[in-house]
């Protein structure tokens, strides 16, 4: 598992001049493009009672709401 801090990612993004097109170019090979809309969101849904071993998408994420790392699902 790769461990990144929220601050290091923010510093990296602020240092570079990325555009939405740059992000699309990075992920387009993983998308099935047949109409519709792709939307990205950095929200975290709190899941304090979920079992990490039984649910693939549950992990620890930085929550701006709680101002700390919480167990949840990133949307």
VENQUIUR-V745121 format. One record per residue. N is the residue number from 0. RES is the residue in one letter. SS is DSSP state (@ for helix, = for strand, . for the rest). OMEGA is omega in degrees with one decimal (* if undefined). Layout:
[[N,RES,SS,OMEGA] [N,RES,SS,OMEGA]]
This chain:
[[0,X,.,178.0] [1,X,.,179.5] [2,X,.,177.6] [3,X,.,175.4] [4,X,.,177.5] [5,X,@,-178.3] [6,X,@,-179.0] [7,X,@,177.1] [8,X,@,178.2] [9,X,@,179.1] [10,X,@,179.4] [11,X,@,-178.5] [12,X,@,178.5] [13,X,@,-178.5] [14,X,@,-177.6] [15,X,.,179.8] [16,X,.,-178.3] [17,X,.,176.2] [18,X,.,174.4] [19,X,@,178.4] [20,X,@,177.9] [21,X,@,178.1] [22,X,@,178.9] [23,X,@,180.0] [24,X,@,178.9] [25,X,@,-172.7] [26,X,@,-171.4] [27,X,@,179.8] [28,X,@,179.3] [29,X,@,-176.7] [30,X,.,171.2] [31,X,.,-172.5] [32,X,.,177.9] [33,X,.,-178.6] [34,X,.,179.3] [35,X,.,-177.1] [36,X,.,173.8] [37,X,.,-178.2] [38,X,.,177.1] [39,X,.,-177.5] [40,X,.,179.1] [41,X,.,178.3] [42,X,.,175.4] [43,X,=,175.0] [44,X,=,179.7] [45,X,=,177.5] [46,X,.,-173.0] [47,X,.,-176.2] [48,X,.,-179.7] [49,X,.,179.1] [50,X,.,-178.5] [51,X,.,-177.5] [52,X,.,-176.7] [53,X,.,-176.8] [54,X,.,-175.0] [55,X,.,-172.4] [56,X,.,179.3] [57,X,=,178.3] [58,X,=,177.8] [59,X,=,-176.0] [60,X,=,175.1] [61,X,=,178.2] [62,X,=,175.1] [63,X,.,178.7] [64,X,.,-176.5] [65,X,.,-178.0] [66,X,.,177.7] [67,X,=,176.1] [68,X,=,179.6] [69,X,=,174.4] [70,X,=,-177.8] [71,X,=,178.9] [72,X,=,176.3] [73,X,=,-177.3] [74,X,.,*]]
